[in-house]
Amino acid sequence: MVAAEVAEPLGDALLELGALSVTVEDASAGGYDESPLYGEPGLAPDLQAWERSTVTALFPPSLADANEELRAILSALTAADFKLAPPLVKMVAEQDWVRLTQSQFEPIQIGQRIWIVPSWHDTPVDTSAICLALDPGLAFGTGSHPTTRLCLQWLESQFNLHGRSLLDYGCGSGILAIAAKKLGCNPVLGIDIDPQAIIAATSNAEINQVAIDFVLPDGEITHALASTQFDIVMANILANPLQLLAPLLISRLRPGGHLILSGILARQATEIATAYSQWLPLTVVGDSEGWVCLHGILPLNLAATGPRPATRTPKKSWLLYVLLSSLLVLLLLIGGSHLFRAPLLRSLAPQVDEKINPLNLAAFTSVLKVNTILCKYLSCKEAPIKAFEAWKIDSASLGMENKNNASKDAEIPSILSFELQNRLALPVAWPNIELTLIDISENTLSRIEFLPATWLSAQFQADHPDFQHTGAAAGLKVSCAMPLKLPAQAAGYRLRIVYP
């Protein structure tokens, strides 16, 4: 057992001395002093070890004297200034490790029909079974975790998936995308930030004999499909990235489409639902072992009821009908310009970082020209619009130094850094930035809201003295770095765009 700051360098030293593997574990695991380490994006711990860590090294069998070999290793560690207690030495008996590992993974039944079957097992004899051939690997997703099961159960509960497109964001092993394809979804696309996951998912798709594209977020296929919207968007990740990815996931969902979010603890459900509430309501559709799955349907912009049957208009009243209709439309355009000008421009404005639809661009340009003409004769209030969906948080970090040595009541010097981009082809009002601090149990410690005048750099404000009135220009990227003092209990954070 060693102190936290010794664990990592000790592990490196043991590997250099010939260890086959090194494992660092919490020495207090299972006790009252056990403390979790979070590896969620944005919440990576400063030190990859526990306050009291147990370091275990596995060395290959040696033809020489084992005791002599142990003394040589300890001597080398002492020479490297490691002060260690006498180690516990155990001999590991030779076994059929492959067979032992395989014995730990049995076929898993999900719902009524879906089965996850490792390659060394026979498939169920039930002719109605949907069998997914999947071996445990480096990528997340074997069907054993509650979050994966909840997504599979939702897919199985849908009566007609045939011909419906699906995006699996954070695909891992590809299990959800493969299940969706076998249940009838087409086309199916999987995206993950981990290259190893893309390799594993592609291999699993080939084994299951289904055609699915698995790509990185910045891959060529991803860019080619940047403007594609899907009938179903599914993301089984974690709470923090689900909040950061909200605008992106919504942009990939067609109106009337289904959004499925998993990887969420029950106590996080309300916070996730609030983050998505500006676009659609989310409800819990399943729960298991403290985890929940949320579902929502993106409302239709227009209540399209299909083409109406044609009706005949008497010839004598046709011209009068056209004239009155044109006059009414003109009056509505002029009289409603003050009320609907900003929402119309906001809904039509294309996003500068995605492939722009020519029809959408033409409509936006036309409305922009009409707006310019109207504002020459009417008193238009020229102010940037407020649009949550315009903002994209490209990066964020909150460093904490000397945290491990600080007392509970101490304040830790920190720097909050982030980069924002206005993705709309339209000036947008500057938002406030809300910082939520959480402890290691994910309980909220405090929320701090920063006004634009607080988080925008002094240089930017000097260069743009009228920034509050003009707003953020189309496509503008800004970076921020603010010094803060945070409570010692802070273990993570979340950033959120808010408008007063």
N, C-alpha and C positions, 0 to 999 in steps of 0.2 A: 504494500500500500504506500502511495507517494502523494505529495501535494500536487495541486492542479498544474502549477507552472513547471513541474518536473516531468509530468506524464508524457507529453509529446516529444521532448528531446530524448527521453529515455527510450521511447518506442523507436525513434530513428536510430539510436545507437545499437539497439538490439538487432534491428534489421541489418545494419552494417556488419554485425558480428555473426551473421548467418542464420538468423531466425527465419522460419518459413512464413510465419504470420505473427502479428502483435495485436492484441485486443485490449482496449481501455474501457473499463466499466466503472460504474458508480459503486464505491465501497460501501455506501449506505443503502444500496438497492433493497427494497422491501421493508425498510425501517422508517421511523418517523422523520429522519433527516434526509430522506431521498429527495433529490431535486432534479427535475427534468431539464434536458437541453433541447432548445427548439432550433430546427434547421429550416423552417419555413422561409421563403423569400422575403427579405426585409427584416427578418428576426434572427439572423444567424448570430450565435453567441460569440463574444469577443475571444473566449478561450475554449478550445475544443477539448475540455476535460472537466471533471467534477472537482469540488473542493478537496475531497479525498478520493483518489482514483486507484483502482486495482489494475495493474498492468500485467498481462499474461502473454508470454512468448512461447511459441512452439518451435522446437529445434529438431532437426532430422536425427535419426539414430546414428550413433558413431561406433566405428569398430574399436576405437581407443577406449580408455577407461572413462566412464561417464563422470565420475567424481573429479578426475583430472580436468576434463573438459569444462565442468562447472566452475572449478577454481580459476581456470584461464579466463572465462567470461567475466566472473566477478572481479578479477584483477584488472581486466581491461576497463570495466566500468568505474572502478575506484580510481584508476589513472586518469579517467576523464572527469574526475571531480564529482561523481555521483555518490552520495552518502545514503546507502540503502540498508534496510534491515535484512537479516538472513532470509533468503527466498524459500518458498514451499516448492519442492520438487516432486513431480508425479510422472510416472511412465504411462504413456498412452499405448494400449494394446493395439496391434494391427488388426484391422477389420475390413470388410468389404464396404468401403465408404459409399460407393455408388448405390449399392442395394439398401444400405442403412438410410441414406438420404431419400431414396424413392419411397421407402416404407412410410415416410412421414406425410406423403401426399396421396390421398385417396380421391376418387371421383367426387365432385361436389354437385349436388342438385340445387338449382335455383328455381324457386316457384314450382310449377307443375311440369314444365317441359324442358327447361334449359339444364344441360349438364356440362360441367367443366371436367374434361377427362385427360389426365396425363398420358403421354404416348405409351407408357409401359402397362397401361390397363386396357381391358376390353371395353368397348362402348356398350351402353344399355341396349337391351333387346327391344325396348318400346319403339315402335315404328313412328310415333308422333314426337319422339325426343329430338330436340335441337342440340346436337353435340358439338362442343367447342374443344378441339384438340389443343391443349395448352400446357407446356412444361414450365415449372418455376424457373425464372431467369433473373437477369440483372435489372430488367425494367419492371416498374410497379404494376401490379394487376394480375392476380391469379384467381380471383373470384372468392377468395376466403375472407377478404375484408368487408365489413358491413357496408361501407360506402359504395363498393363495386356491386354488391348484391342488391342494394336498393335501386341502383340504376338499371340493372338487368331485370329486376321485378317490374319496374315501370315499363320497360320495353315489352316484356311479355304480356302485360295487361292491355296493351293497345290492340284493338281488334283488326285494324287494317293499316299495316305499314308499307304495303306494296307500292313501289313507285315514289315513296316520300324521301326526299333528300335529307341527309344527316351529317352534321359536323361534330366530331369528337375532339374537343379542345383539351389538350393534356392527355393524349391517348395512352401513354405508357406502353404496356404490352400489346395494345390494340384490341383487348378483349371486348370492350363495348362496341367498337366499330364492327368487329367481326360478327358479334351477336346480332347487331342491327342489320347487317347485310344478309345473314342467314334467315332473318325474320321478314325480309322482303324490301328493306330500304335500298334505294338506288337513286342517285349516286351517294357514296359514302366517302367522306374525307377525314383523315386523322392528322392532327397537328400536335407537335411536342417540341419543347426547347432542348431536349436531351438527344444528341445524335445516337446514343446507344439505344434509346427507346425506339427511334425510327427503324434501326436495324432489326431489333427484336420484333416489332409490330409487323414489319414487312415479311419477315420470315414466318411468323405465325399466320399471316394471311395466306401465304403460299401453302403452308401445311394444311390449312382449312379449305383450300381451293376456292378462295373468294378474291375478287378483283377490287382492291382498295388502294388509294393513294395515301401514303403516310409521308408527311413533309415537315421540314423545319419552318418556323414562322417567316423566315426571310428567304425561303426557297423560291425557285422559278415558278413552280406550280402555284404556290401561295400567292405570288404577285399576279399571276395570270387570272386567278380566281378572286382577286381582292374585292371586286364588287358583287360577287355571287352571294345570294342570300339563301338560307336553307329552311326547310320545313321544320327541322328539329335541330337545336343546338344543345349539346350535352357537354358539361364540364365537371369532371370529378377531380377536383384539385384540393385546395385548402381555402379557408375563409379570407385570409388577407389578399392573396392574388385574385380571388373571385371579385373582391371589391375593386381592385385596381383595373381589372379587365372588363368591368361592367360595360363601358361604352363600346369596346371592341366586340364583345359577345352580342350585344344588342344590335350592332350594325350588321352582323352576319345573319340575323334572324329576320325572316320575311314577316310582314304583317299577317297575323293569324297563326303564326308558327308557335311551336312549343319550346320553352326554355327549361332545361333540367339541370339543376345544380346540386352537387353532392360534395362530400369531404367537409361537411359542416357539423360541428358539435351542436347539440340541442340548444345550449345557452347562446349560441351565435346566430340562431335563425332570425331573430328579430332584427339584428343589426344588418344582416345580409339583405333581408326583405326591404329594409329602409333604404339601403344603398341603391336598390333597383326600382324603388317605388315611383320614381319620376317617369319610368317607361311602362311598367306593368306590375300588377299585384302578384306576389308570390305566396304560395301556401305549402304547408307540409303535406307530402303525399306518401311518406313512409318514414319509419324510424326503427333503429336497431342498435342496441348496445350503446346508447348515448349519442348516436349519430342520426342526422336527419337528411332527407332528400326534399328539395324545394322544386315546385313546378309553377310555371306561369305561362299565359298565352298573350303574345304581343297584340294589342288592339289594332283593328283595321283603321287606317286613316280615313277611308271613306266606306260607308256601309253599302258596299256593292251588292246588289241583289240580282245581277244578271241583266241581260237586255230586255227591255220592256216591249211588249207587242206594239206594232205600229198602229196608230189611230189616224183616221182620215179627218182632215180639216176642210170644211167647206171652202171652195175656191174664192168666194167673195171676201171671206174674213182672213185669208192667208196673209195678205200684205199687211193688214192692220195688226195681226198677231206678231209678225216679224218686227214691225216698227215699235210696238209697245214693249216687246221683249228687249230690243236693243236699247231703248230708252231706260228701261228698268235696270239693265246691266250697267249702263253708264252712270246712273244715279247711285247704284250700289258701290261702284268703283270709287266715285268721287266722295260720297258721303261716308263710306267706310274706310277711307284711306288712313285716317288717323288711328282707327282701331285695329285694322288687320294688316297694315303694311309690314310691321316688324315680324309677326308670326309667319306671314307668307314668305318673306325673304329667308327667314330662319329655316323653314321646312324645305325650301328649294336649294339653299346654298350647298354646293358640292364640297366634299372634303379634299383638301389639297394633297394629302398623302395617300390617296387611293385613285384607282383608275376612274376617270370621270365619264359618266354616261352622256353621250352627245345630246340626247333629247332633254335630259335633266339640265345640262349646261345651257341649252337654247332657251328653255323655260325660265331659268334663273336670270339670264342676260336680258330677256324681254321684260320681265317684271322689274328689273333694276332700271331699265330705260324709262318705263312708264312711271316709276317712282320719281325719277329725276325730273321728268316733265311736270308731274303733279305738284312737286314741291316748289316749282317756280311760281305757281299761282296760289298755292295753299300754304298755310302756316304749318309746316312739318317740323316736329321736334326731332332734330338730328342728334340722336344719342345712340351709343352702341347697345346692341341687344344683349340680354342675359341668356346664355345657352350653356347648360351643363355639358351637353354632348360634344361641344366644341373642344373641350379641354382634354388633352392627353398627357398623363404623367409619364414621361419617358424614362426617368430614373429618380431614385430617392434613396437617401442614406442618412442615418442618425448615429454618429460615432459616440462612444462612451469610453472615456479613459480613466484609468485608476479605479474602476468600479469595484473590483474584487476586494480592495483594501479599505473601502469607504465604510463608514458607519451608516446605520439605517437612516439617521436624520441628516446625513450629509447631502450636499448638492453636487452633482457630477458635471464638470464642464463638458460641453458637447457642441457639435456643429451640425445643424440640419441643412442638408443640401438636397436640392431637387431641380428638375428641369421640366418645364411645361411648354406645350405647343398649342396654339390655336389652330385647329385642323380645318375650320370652316373658311371658305373663300369670302369672308365678310368680317368687318371689325366686330369684336365681341367685348363686352364689359369685363373689366378685371374682376376676378372673384376673390373672396377671402379663402384662406387656407386653414383648415381645421386639423390640428395635430392631436391625436388621441394616444395617451401613454397607458400601457398595460403592464401588469406584473407577470411573474412566471406562471401564474394560474389563469392568465388571460382576463383578470379582473381589471376594470377601468380605474386607473389612478387619477387621471385628470384629462380635461379637454382644453386646448388652447386655440383660440381663433386669431389669426393674423390678418390685418387689413392690408390691401395692396401697398399702401404707403410704408408698411412695416417690412414686408418681405421683398419688395422690389429694390434692387440695389440703388445706392445713392447716385451712382454714375448714370444709370438708366433714367432716374427721375430728373437729373440735371439735364440730360440730353432731350428728354421729353417732358417739359414742364406742364403740358396740358394733357398728360396721359389719362387722367380720370375721365376727361370729356371725350377724347378721341378713341379710347379703348385699345385693345390689342389688335394690331393689323392682321390681315389674313395670312395664315401660315407662319406667324411670328413665333420664334422659340426664345425663351428667356431662362436664364439659370439663376439660382439663388443659393446663398450660403449664409446662414444666420447663426451666430453663437448663442447658445442657450445653457441654462443650468437646470438639470433634471434630478428628480429624486433618485436616491440610490436603489430603490425597489424597482425602478423601471427596467423591464426586460424586453420590451418590444414597443412598436408604435404602428399607427395607421395614419395615412394622409387622405384628406377628403376635400373635394371642391365644394364650396358653399357660397351662396349668394344671400346677402342680408334681406 
